[in-house]
């Protein structure tokens, strides 16, 4: 009756092993480390960077515990803060020969001390949020009006070019706010312009009215297109911020949308607010220039000779010099989109670019005059320019053209991302900032940890006193619940915040409710005269429906917090929801497994250790 098949015990054993494995990294603490990240767009972080870091440490006589490539950065783990500072100096000298023009950021950081065998199975500790580790918090507001104005400017140029191509006359065409105002000579022209807008400009809607014998036609962006422009501006700004945060050496930044026009940026471990502001507000620009293919320019590239007066020297992505003409063909302001893809003929990776009407006209003229010559795309950051690519012009270009060549799929995706997110889509203002010191974060960790541990101890002590052996089994189930909760949070690489620790403490109190229901149900069966084995079986079976109902209703409340909440509320909701799910496994499945293992094989069971069981009539005289 009260026996589990072997496969159920195997499920419990495997679950405990996995939970212990992924909880383990949280107990190793953090070690001082040096993190190397890319400062410039084309400074790649790869296995070659790892080798250069290792060589620099070896030359300085510093022994690193570990040097690994993690994501877009290289991290060297050291054994002491003194060696950390020495390693930073050595790596800076090796990777940044010119301090005025750095390609990398070498930053101090803290990394987990987890051994390599744990990292090999992707067992990593939970991230600590801003309130536990310290750092800076920014609330940025995106200027959506500027994004709409920029889009309207682009549409104004496109419309002016389209009217010219269709030979449609107009007396005036200008942008006013986020609408395009046109003054047309007659109703027939106005009707033709309306058809043109409907056919070629799906984002615009028109409205006309008489204006002293003329026709005044206003074209405005449709509401759905306005929302799309705002969403794209917000997404591009978030992508750009992600690209820039690496410079600060932050391993787990929080960059997320809040509301329709705000972005929250949390940088745990960063205390230099001024530098963080500088990085977040940094601008990057794109330029397209022709490659100087004269004999003097070739000599300057190959032999390091004098650069022609009308040209400038830049570096390509592979480190080779390239001479470009000073005249700028096109800037990134004309670029409206960049998407990766594959060439239909060669099946090689490519990047499709789209520019506005003015840019398309310039590209047509320049490409027609410079067939079979090279045009470079240069990214400027902090006044320094780097050549992203320099393809050969194969034909006449227009509003849409492609970049192809010896690129991998990953490189094509990266290039498209850089072209799209090289600069902010709309300006942002910092409307809120907070700095949290590391000492306050350490105090929060200690208080949160103590609240969880003391809550656990008091609950287990009460259960053991009140329900004896069944209480001890409930305590073990509660420990398993805590183990599984931490393991799941670690596997998800969730960021643990102070509200999350409060939810963890609350989860312990709620998880024990299920065991209380089971134990009281078993007691009730014993009071009614049921045999011990039958009482255990009925207690678990009949309590299950109540446990399921109560947990589902609580889970619904947690999901509502997760969906509609933001910031700390979401952090609380994540831990709360996971704690409910793990408690249902530990309180019912795991605890019954222990009870079955202890009592299930006793054929003539006369009593169970579940505290005092009062029976009706027990005090009556014989």
Secondary structure, DSSP 8 states (H G I E B T S, - for coil): -----HHHHHHHHHHHHHHHHHHHGGGS-EEEEEEEEE-STT---SHHHHHHHHHHHHHTT---SEEEEETTEEEEE-SSHHHHHHHHHHHHHHH-S-GGG-SEEEEEEEEE---HHHHHTT----EE-HHHH-EEEEEEEE-HHHHHHHHHHHHHHHHHHHHHHTT---SEEEEETTEEEEEESSHHHHHHHHHHHHHH-TTEEEEEEEETTEEEEEEEE-HHHHHHHHHHHHHHHHHHHHHHHGGGT-SS-EEEEETTTEEEEEEET---HHHHHHHHT--EEEEEEEB--SHHHHHHHHH-----TTEEEEE-TTS-EEEEESS-SEEGGGEEEEEEEE-TTT--EEEEEEE-HHHHHHHHHHHHHSTT-EEEEEEEETTEEEEEEEEE--S---SEEEEESS--HHHHHHHHHHHHHSS-SS-EEEEEEEEE-HHHHHHHHHHHHHHHHHHHHHHHHHHHHHHHHHHHHHHHHHHHHHHHHHHHHHHTT-EE-HHHHHHHHHHHHHHHHHHHHHHHHHHHHHHTT--HHHHHHHHHHHHHHHHHHHHHHHHHHHHHHHHH--THHHHHHHHHHHHHHHHHIIIIIIHHHHHHHHHTT-TT-----SS----TTTTS--
